[in-house]
């Protein structure tokens, strides 16, 4: 039985909320953000019938983690995006507490969504259904209902189906928590997306020698890259280290050999995907030109998110810029999407020690060992020394400064600035640090330790979702 429609309330929220969000000086000029309410994970990132689609976890009704819908944007060129009809709303018994994260596939010419129907009970427990929905000719989606109930041996935390096809068969990885409260990645396979067979656990606590690997693994994504397979996922509960895993929850990658016949993934150690303050729940897709593209949520749950100043204007969070992945010599490289260069205005060289802070791309060659400091509007600082990079940011909750680190030799930086985000690509993609920051405008970018010949910047054009 369907639940009462919340469409009138959603429409009103968007009509009232969008003007306020767009007038906020922290609203991005060229990143994806919700027109009102809360946005979190990217979902259903796919190229289908000549267009790119990016869906997203969205509560249009409030800046909280309830009433999760799937919003939908599409694009012909990965740069200019347009709003599409809201794809999924939690209006069935099997998804009544949220249409949670998932993926999209081309199933016999139909754009098909695979998502988690999240159901919470009064006693605090929950269950999860893996569900399908298919696109209609008018861009709306029809739910086909659940295709997989909660597998035996796991708590109600089983979610975030990432589905792909290999040699004519469908495969799905799911994030899960077993009954001992240990995080796992489950593999299923299917001939038709409807009947699924368990292939067992492929990663997580106590697998491949991983101990102390956390209590829940969210948002897994498994794909071939170069001659390896990469598993990306978000292991909640991995112990904090002095300079790693400092966010409430991390996003990690591991590489190895995935054997479809044995349904086994032999992988190496975990690496943090992004060393900045905000990065979570990334998802990748294979573009038809062969590129493996990634987008992440530039947010982290359960930290200081609810203290971000944009809440006062009725919206919260944004996506990262799109990235291109490559696997070279045991290292996952992430480079900014090459199409982003089309947003560049005229190139400028550097003369003074300060610039007006606005959306821009900075390119910087750093001679070995140079001490370098960039102050982003008094809200975030980058310090580079012989050991690498340290980012500093004031806590929104307490009178203290928080730090994030990237360790290694820094040869070059490409920094992408938007109204409330900074993405730092180190050594052409060897490392990335993504962070939100909330300067009071007009603000300044203050630089020291820079060699002018090795520095250049481009203002970035606005590129809003239409
Ligand atoms: C990750 C996550 C997913 C879940 C979704 C709900 O941020 O917790 O595991 O599907 O968000 O919005």
Boltz pocket constraint, residues with backbone or C-beta under 6 A from the ligand:
constraints:
  - pocket:
      binder: B
      contacts: [[A, 40], [A, 41], [A, 57], [A, 68], [A, 98], [A, 100], [A, 101], [A, 102], [A, 116], [A, 159], [A, 160], [A, 218], [A, 219], [A, 280], [A, 281], [A, 301]]
      max_distance: 6.0
